[in-house]
Amino acid sequence: MTPLCCDRDNSLGIYDIYLMNADGSAVTRLTADAGSTYTPAWSPDGTRIAFRSDRDGSSDVYVINIDGTGLQDLTNDPAFDWAPSWSPDGSQIAFQTNRDDNWEIYVMDADGTVPTNLTRNPADDQLPFFGG
């Protein structure tokens, strides 16, 4: 299955997350909210997807199970948090944020606790990726 973001079921420009097979079959909508979702990232064990959404009025990092249950706002901060990337063991998620008045890379535990600024400099740091 492949996660994707698109506005396939509405014409309002609101993006949701869908899963589908590589051949385009078995399309399943995972999110359906007033806000848009972007930048989906698979958990290493393939059971969850982290993504950015503005569904609650600010841009936060969320996770959802691949069956559409267990939606959780991990960052719940008025800043713009986005571009989640899972650590190879699934224990942490890195993300980009402007909560320190410039773009920084933070990492948090996969349950949203212990957010820690990794970059702490005046330059813009963007698009974290653990690699693997």
Summary of the structure (lengths in Angstrom):
residues: 132
radius of gyration: 14.5
end to end distance: 19.6
largest distance: 45.8
contacts: 391
relative contact order: 0.14
helix: 0%
strand: 39%
